Amino acid sequence: MNENEKIRGELLNAVNGLSDEQLNAQLETGRWSIIQVLDHLYLMERAITKSISDKLKSDESIPAVDKPIELTLNREVKVEAPSFVTPSKIIPNFE
């Protein structure tokens, strides 16, 4: 958990001070903005935490399914995020 907190702190420090325009900028069509990536990470963490909590409360013993989590580090492989962890489409309103 300490490592997670350390990484979360580093991430928040990296984006601290960015303007709304910078956070919402979509550098390429079809790519997420910084704020959408942050939203995705939040949704992922919430889903994982809930899943672990639910499993710990359950008496069922279901074997874990192997998942290619090593692909999360490979930026050349793009995977469609499930809908429950897809960030909202934030449309910046800069005036």
N, C-alpha and C positions, 0 to 999 in steps of 0.2 A: 504494500500500500504506500509505503514511503516513496518508492520509485514513481508510482502513479502521481502522487502529489507533487513530486519534483518536476516531472514532465509537464503536468498541468500548469504549474507556476511558470516554467520556461515559455510555454506556449502563450500564456496570458501576457507575459512580459514582452514577447515578440510583437504582439499586436497592440499593446498599450500605446496610446497616443496617435494611432491611425485615425484619419478622418472618416466620416460616414462614406464619403466618396471613395476613398481607398478601400474600405471594408466591403463595399458593395460593387466595386468594379469587377466586371466580367471580362477578363483579358482575352478570352477566345470564346466564340459561340459554342454553346454546349458544355462549357466548363463551369464549375462552381466558383463563385466569388469567395473571398476569405470568410465573410460572415456565414455563407452557406456551409463551408467546410467546418467552421466552428459549431454550427447548428447540428450538422451531421455527427460530429464527435460527441456532442451532448446527447443526442438521441441514441447513439450506439451505447454510450456508457449507461444511460438510463435503462435501455433494453437488456443489456447484459446483467446489470445489477438486479433487475426485477426477475430475470430468468434464474439467476443463482439463488435468490431469496425464495422463489417459488419451489425450486428443486429441494432446497434444504427443509422446507416446511412439509414436503410430500414424503410419504412412506414408500413410494414407488422407487424401484431401483432400475433405471433405464440406462443401458450403456450409451456412452457419448459417441456421436457420429464424427468420424474423421472429417475435418474441413481443412482446405489448403490455406491456412492462415499465413503461411510464408509468402503468399502472393500479395499480402497487404504492403510488403516492403518493395515490391517490384512495380515501379511507376509506369512501366511499359505495358502492363496488363491492366486493362480497364474492365471493371465488373459493374454491372448495373446494381445499384443499391436497392434493397427491398424497400417497399413503400413506407414501412414503419420507421425507417431511418433516412428517408430522403428529405432533405431540407426544403422548406417552403421557397417558392420563387419570390425573392425579395426584389421589388422594383424600386430603385432609388428615385427619390424626388428631390433633385437638387435645384435650388432656385437662386 
